[in-house]
Amino acid sequence: MSTIAPIAEQKEKKIDFQHIAVATDFSAASKRALAHAATLARRYGAELSLVHAICDEPREPVPMDPLPREVDRQRLKAEQKMKQLDEESHLQDLHHRTLLQYGSVWDLVHSIVEHDEVDLLVLGTHGRGGLKKLALGSIAEEVLRLATCPVLTVGPNASAPKSDVADFKSILFATDFGPASANAFKYALFLAGARAKLTLFHTVPPTAIVDIGPAAYCPGTCAAGELILWQSRTRQESLRKLRALVPSNANLANEPEYVVASESLSEGILAAAAACQAELIVMGANRARSARLAAHVPWTVTHDVLCQAECPVLTVGN
């Protein structure tokens, strides 16, 4: 027997949430995100870090050295807001800390993720309007594309946690069968555990002429017949792939549900989440060659799902 597989298994990182970081701008969106992060921290006994990047605005005249703390109004104001957030969020039962630092949101997030071994980053989004610090389509989407750890995004339509401890009863996993989806599925299984109902979802892309071959040039009835046959075969193949994802030793609470749709990807995911009353959506986030450029492409599938989902969305990169 080859020794390659056992070695690969040993090197594979065990999924666990020991350190959760929440990037906050003290907005209502960030407070919703913190509420969800706290429930996960309680469930897994994780350390919780609240981080805030202070915008380094120019002053007149521009000082050559940092301002003394006692006259640094920006930092004092941020400290006051962080203290208030800490008190309002009732985090006394959690091992948590706060971190304030001048600079960009991404630089601060990247630093803490890399140096403090963060297992999960949590963001709150404002939706399509109001491009503030963590507004989706601006910095939050850049963080989503660049982060090396999974990111839980709480959108403007996401409901508040139902309890103080995360206890998902229904999880939707959306896949395109790519490498990012393969990574994301490990987290879907981990979070479902022996409690949640897991629904696996895939959407079949629109059919191009090359897919149905010469029948596209035949009379309408012939082409329609070929199209129906193609759709049936594609659906069955997709269902086979979905079923193959679940290992035989998966300790799931219920038999997984497998759903294949033919609508647009974002609409399909949102419809499937509503149908199974998902309390969490898990999906892969494929990175473009230039993550920073991709972060500013406005109408991505990820963007639409995060903006419209009625539950938090966990994205895992490739």
HELIX and SHEET records of a PDB file:
HELIX    1   1 ILE A    4  LYS A   11  1                                   8    
HELIX    2   2 ALA A   28  TYR A   44  1                                  17    
HELIX    3   3 ARG A   69  VAL A   71  5                                   3    
HELIX    4   4 ARG A   73  GLU A   88  1                                  16    
HELIX    5   5 VAL A  105  HIS A  115  1                                  11    
HELIX    6   6 ILE A  139  LEU A  146  1                                   8    
HELIX    7   7 PRO A  179  ALA A  192  1                                  14    
HELIX    8   8 ILE A  209  ILE A  212  1                                   4    
HELIX    9   9 GLY A  213  TYR A  217  5                                   5    
HELIX   10  10 GLY A  220  LEU A  245  1                                  26    
HELIX   11  11 LEU A  265  ALA A  275  1                                  11    
HELIX   12  12 ALA A  291  ALA A  294  1                                   4    
HELIX   13  13 VAL A  301  GLN A  308  1                                   8    
SHEET    1   A10 HIS A  96  TYR A 102  0                                        
SHEET    2   A10 GLU A  47  ILE A  54  1                                        
SHEET    3   A10 HIS A  19  ALA A  23  1                                        
SHEET    4   A10 LEU A 120  GLY A 124  1                                        
SHEET    5   A10 VAL A 151  VAL A 154  1                                        
SHEET    6   A10 VAL A 313  GLY A 317 -1                                        
SHEET    7   A10 LEU A 280  ALA A 285  1                                        
SHEET    8   A10 SER A 170  ALA A 174  1                                        
SHEET    9   A10 LYS A 197  THR A 203  1                                        
SHEET   10   A10 GLU A 257  ALA A 261  1                                        
END                                                                             
